[in-house]
């Protein structure tokens, strides 16, 4: 049964993740500037290592219109970014640097949060 419906199940999982992420690419990079946050698609090479390279711009948000919340979930931090009423649910590895980055995103006035 799994061999017949595995592909369909995989499609449903990918679609539900895309809906939760608010249409963002499956893997992306965030660039934080003084007034904006830029979302770049993460391009992975077939044999280029785990980091990949920045790709096309997927979104650009004004930092003052952005709110970020997060909760620990095992080895991850489940974050919700809300921009103009649209919710983007993402996960990042639980690490002090990840939390500092989320604090930087959540407070557009504080540019020292990630230091």
Residue, then its C-alpha position, 0 to 999 in steps of 0.5 A: x500500500x505504501x508503495x502505491x500511495x507514498x508519492x501522494x503522501x509526500x506531495x501532501x506533506x510538502x503542500x502542508x509545509x508550504x501552507x504553514x510557511x506562508x508560501x516561502x521556499x522550503x529552504x531560505x536565507x534571511x538577510x536583515x538590514x536596518x529597515x528591511x528583512x530580505x528572504x532569499x531562496x537557498x539553492x542547494x548543489x548536488x554535491x556542494x555541501x550542506x550550506x548552499x548558496x543564496x538564490x532569487x529573492x522570495x520576499x522583502x519585508x519592512x522590519x517595523x511591520x514584522x512580529x516574531x514569536x518562538x517556542x522551544x520544541x525539542x532540538x528546534x525552535x518553532x518560530x512564527x513570523x507575522x508580516x501584514x497579517x500573513x503568518x509564516x511558520x518556520x523551524x530553526x535549530x535550538x542554539x544561542x545564535x538562533x535565539x539571538x537572531x530571532x531577537x534581532x528580527x523581533x526588535x527592529x530598534x535593537x541592532x545589538x541583539x545578535x552581537 
